[in-house]
């Protein structure tokens, strides 16, 4: 019997999987299709399939709830991990910013010290030039050959 014939006789449309089981049941008995369909319907076949569908829907709903819980737990774990990683990165950035600021301060201090040394060197060179000029006037210093 074809599925369309079954639907026409019983007035109920099973899924392909349900019809496969109905067909196996039909093949296991030795009555014609009209009698089989009439008996199947009379013996609560529609109600039985409806109850099975309800159970399957409940099973699927429970699976969805379980998957939702698993997803929420996984999402929470990933959020915690992300937040921990983000906090570590912020801490590391702050540490590096402190080091950069310290290096910049040290560089500025060294620059200022270098400028002071240059000024002192210029003053010393000026004093040396003055002393040489004084020695030259006094005739002290280089001996003429």
Secondary structure, DSSP 4 states (H G I P E B T S, - for coil): --HHHHHHHHS----HHHHHHHHHHHHTS-S-HHHHHHHHHHTTHHHHHHHHHHHHHHHHHHHHHHHHHHHHHHHHHHHHHHHHHHHHHHHHHHHHHHHHHHHHHHHHHHHHHHHHHHHHHHHHHHHHHHHHHHHHHHT-SSPP-
